[in-house]
Amino acid sequence: MRIFIYILIALSAVVIVYNVTVLNFDDLLGEDSAIALIGIVCAACVIVLLSILLTSKAIDRKFKGKK
């Protein structure tokens, strides 16, 4: 499961890099740039949520080890 989560985090980082290349910095609220901004925000949310999941799994393993 941990490896799968790391793969998803890496894919999200790739999506962020791709969407940064699509951005038009002169017109950030244009049609293509708005879609790219939404993609960047969504991929960043995925990274945050998966990081929280990894942290909670690590805490769960430590508490199960003490019992």
C-alpha positions in Angstrom: 0.0 0.0 0.0 2.8 2.4 0.9 4.5 1.9 -2.5 1.2 2.6 -4.3 0.8 5.8 -2.3 4.3 6.9 -3.3 3.5 6.2 -6.9 0.3 8.3 -6.7 2.3 11.2 -5.1 4.8 11.0 -7.9 2.1 11.0 -10.6 0.5 14.0 -8.9 3.9 15.8 -9.0 4.1 15.0 -12.7 0.6 16.5 -13.3 1.7 19.6 -11.4 4.8 20.0 -13.6 2.7 19.4 -16.8 0.1 22.0 -15.8 2.8 24.6 -15.0 4.0 24.2 -18.5 0.5 24.8 -19.8 0.0 28.0 -17.8 0.1 31.3 -19.6 1.5 33.8 -17.1 0.3 36.8 -19.1 -3.3 35.7 -18.9 -3.7 33.4 -15.8 -7.5 33.6 -15.9 -7.8 32.6 -19.5 -9.5 29.4 -20.5 -6.4 27.1 -20.7 -4.7 28.7 -17.8 -7.8 28.4 -15.6 -8.0 24.7 -16.3 -4.3 24.3 -15.6 -4.7 26.2 -12.3 -7.5 23.9 -11.3 -5.3 20.9 -12.1 -2.5 22.2 -10.1 -4.7 22.8 -7.0 -6.3 19.3 -7.4 -2.9 17.6 -7.6 -1.6 19.5 -4.6 -4.7 18.4 -2.6 -4.0 14.8 -3.6 -0.4 15.1 -2.4 -1.5 16.6 0.9 -4.2 14.0 1.5 -1.9 11.1 0.7 0.8 12.6 3.0 -1.8 12.7 5.8 -2.7 9.0 5.0 0.9 8.0 5.2 1.3 9.8 8.5 -1.8 8.2 10.0 -0.6 4.7 8.8 2.8 5.3 10.5 1.1 6.3 13.7 -1.2 3.3 13.6 1.8 1.0 13.1 3.5 2.5 16.2 0.5 2.1 18.4 -0.2 -1.5 17.3 3.5 -2.2 18.1 3.1 -1.1 21.7 0.0 -3.3 22.4 
